[in-house]
């Protein structure tokens, strides 16, 4: 696997960057918004996503005349081998199928092992009686060898973080599958029908910034922390730690031409209280900061040019494939 070989990362002509921390719960869906101005960037809003139809309309309105990136903290893409088992060509073909009645069970998380199949691969709905829910049931039903085989290439551990939770396994505090299903049904599928682009399945960032439009981009805030200039140790769940990090982050951002508007700063300067989604809103802010790094050419896109990633699995934007730890055999 190789990333794009660029001596210098390009600067992209994107006008608006939004980032949403996505969740099954409306309380966990927060979006941070930034716009380019004459001096650089201004982060002018951190707010609940709100009504989903209105959210999509707002995106579409901006995309009519400007280039807008929407970063999403959720997987966008599926395991390469799963497509073969489901007899599906690629991710964009899947989106068409998911609009049909025949594929609606895909969105129902399995309650028992006998329900697991390629057209209904998410498991389990709940933890059940202790010891009754097993990873092996999901692995066997999908014809895989072990739990590692559930991971997309970008989800394996790196030198900076542990492995991400694979989407099909929906148990545990770090599970992402249920939120992913919600995002697919309520944002990605209707957005794609409305003309939104989906990175990298609709082309790389250079391609997607040649004309106005909305591009949905998979991000992982856990990756972005390491891109930003800070020295404070961060405990994201701790308000005082978030506060210390935010003050240093703002100072460093201003040196790069990134301003947090006074009204937003008044709301978040104490580290995001309970009215601001705590670490959900915090991750939305970190996501915007990371995408600005890419837009300004300070961080490469790092998109591997392998067909399985470009058409099926997708990628976490900005993740250097050279940072992924070798897999143990």
N, C-alpha and C positions, 0 to 999 in steps of 0.2 A: 504494500500500500504506500503510495507516495502522494504528497501534497503538491499543490501548484508551485512551480519554481519561479519565484519572482524576486529579483534583486531588491525591489522596493515595492511595498504594497500600494495599490492605487488609492487615490482619494475619490470617493464616490459622490456624484451630484445628487444627493438625497436631501430633501427639504424638511421632512418631518420624521422623527423617530419616536415610536411609542413602544412600550414594553409592558406586557400583562403577565402578572403572576396568576396562573390559571388554577382553578379549583372547582370541585363539585359543588361546594357551598358558595353562594353569592357573597358571603362575608369574606371569603378568601380570594375573591377576584378583584385585584387592584391593578390600575394602569398608571404608569408614569409617562408624561408627554414632553417632548423637547422639539424645538424648532430652530432651524438655522437662521442667524441674523448677520448683520454686517460685521460684527466683531467675533463671531463664532457660533455658540449655541446657547440657548436658554431653556432650562427645564422649568416649564411654566405650570405644570399640573401634576399632582399625585392624588388620584381619586378612585372611588369604586367604579368598576366597569359599568355597573347599572344594567338597564334594560338591554338585552342582547340585540334586539332588532335595531334599536337606536344606535347602539355601538357600531354595528355593521354599516348603518347608513352614514354615520359620521366618517368612518374610514373611507367609504366609497366617495363621499363628497370631496375629501382631500385628494383622493387618487385621480379625480377627473382632470386636475390641472398640475398636480405636483407628484413627485416621487415620495412615497411613504413606506417606511419599514415598520412592521409590527413584529417585535420579538415576542415569542411565546415560550414560557417555561413549562414545556410539556413535550413529550416525544411526538415527532411528526414523521411517521414511517414505521415499517414493521420488519421483523426478522426475515432475511433473505430466503431461508429455507421454508418459511411458512407460506410464502407465495406459491411455491411449487406444490406443497401439499394441498393448498386451496385452489389450485389450478387457475391462478390469477397472474396476468402478465406483469403488472407494476402498480405503483401507488395511485397514479391517476386513473387507471382502469378500475381499481378498487373503489374510488370515490363515486364513479358512475354506478357501480353495483350497489353501493350502500344507500342509494336513493330508491332502490326497488323494494317491493314488499318481500321478495324472497330472501333478502339479506337483513331484515330487521332484527332477527335473533342475535346478530353479531353484537348488538348493543346491550344484550342481557348478560350480565355476569353470572357464570354458572354457580349454582348452589351445591351441586353434588358432582362427583367425578364422572358419572355416567352421562352427564350433559355436555362434557367437553368434546369439541370437534373443531375442525379448521374453520368452519363458519361461525363458531361460537367459542373463541379461544381464551376468554378472560375468566380467571378462577383464582380465589373463591369469593363468593358474595360476603361471607362472614367467617369468623374463626372457628365456629362450631364447638363441639365438645373437644376438650383438650386431647390432642393426638389424632383427631379424626380427619384433619385437613393436612394433606401431605403434598410437598412439591413433586414427588415422584408421580403422582396421579396426573398432573399437568404434563410433565415431561413425557410420560409414556403415551398419553392420548395424542400428543402432537408428533410422536415418532422421533423424539430427540434422545440424545445419549445422557445428558446430565444438565444440571441447572445452568451452568455456564453457556450451554448451547441456546438458551433463551435470550441471550444478550445480542443486541445489534453491535456492530463493530465499534461504534462510538461510545458504547456503554460500559466497556471494560475498564478496570482501574487504570489510573494514570500515575505519573510521578507526583501529582498534586492532590489527588483525591481517590476515594474508594470507588468501587464499581457503582454505577447507577442501577436502580431497580428496574428489571425488565418489565415492560408494560403488561404482559399477559398474566403475571403473578400479582394479584391484587390484595395481598395481605401484608400488614406491617405499617409502621409509622411513615416509612419512606415510599410507600406504593404510589404509583402515578397513573395506573391504568384507568381507574374510574374517572379521574379528572380528564384524562385523554379522551375517553369516550364522549364525555360531555362537550369537550372542545371540538371534536370531530363533528358531532351532530349539530351543534349550535353556532359554530364559527367557520370551521374549515370547509365543510361540504357546502353550506349556503354561500359562503364567501367565494369559493371556487366557481360556483354557478353564476355568481355576479361578476366574475372576471378577475378576482384576486389571483395573484401569482403565489406559488408555493415553492420556496427554496428548499432543495436544489432541483426539484422535479420540473420546474418551469424555466430552468437555466440558472447560471451563476449570478453573482451580484452585479458584475459588469454588464451582463446582458439585461438584467432587470432594472438598471438605472438609465437605460438609453431613452426611455419614454416614460411619461407619467403613469402612475399606477400604484397599487398596493401590493406589497410582497410580505407574506407570512414567513417568519424565520424561526427555526428552533434554536433556543438558547438554553444555557444551564448556568444560573448565577454562581453555582459552586466553582465553575471554571473561571468566571470573570474576576472573582476576588483577587486572583493571582496576577491579573493584568494591570490592576490599578496601583497607584503609588501610595503606599501607606506603611506605617511601621507599627501601629497599634495592633495587638492581638485581638481578633474579633471572636466574640461568642454571640452569634446572631440572635439567640433566644433571650439574651440579657439586655435590658433597656439601657443600662449605663454603658455597656460595651458598645451598643449601637450608637449611642450619643457621642462617645469619644471618637469612634470611627468616622461618623458623619462630619464632625468638625474638621478633622484632618482631611477627609475626602473633599470637602468644599474648598479648603485652602489650595489643595493640589489641583483641583479642577479649574479654579480661576486662572491658574498659570497656563492652562491649555485653552483658554478662551471659552470655558463652560461656566455659565452662571446659573445658580439656583435662584429663581425669582424670590424677592423679599416675602411675598405672601406664602409661597411654598415653604420657605425657610422658617418662617414663624410657626408653621404647623409641625415641622419635623425636627427642629433644632434640639428638642429634648429627647430625641431617640425614638420617635414614633410611639405614641401612646395607644391605648386600647381602641380609641376612636379611629385610628389610622391603620388598622389591620396588622399592627405590630410587624412581624418579620415578612408578612405578605407584601405590604407596601414597601418595605425596605428592599426586598428582592426586586420589585418592579423598578425602583430607582437604580439599583446596581445593574439591572439589565439594560436600561437606557444608557448608562455610562459606558458599558461594554460595547454596545452597538455604535456609539459615537467614536470610540477608539478605532473601530473598523472603518467607519465612514471617513474618518480623517487620515486613514492610511497608517495609523500607528500599530495596528494589529492586523495580520493577514487574515483573509477569509479561511484559509487552510482547508479547502475542499478537496478531498481525494478524487481522482479522476477514474474511479472504478465503476463499471456499469451497475453493479449491485447497489452501490451507494447513491449514484445519480438517479436511479430509476425506482429503487425499492426501499432501501433502508433509511435514506436521508443521513444527515450529519448534524452535529452540534456546532454551530457557527463559531469560528475562531479556535476550535480544538485542534492543536497540532498533533497529527497522527504519530509523530515520533515520540510524543510523551506517553503513549499508551504502553503499558508494561507488557512484555512478552507473555503469552499464555503458557501456563504450565501444562505439560502433557502428562 
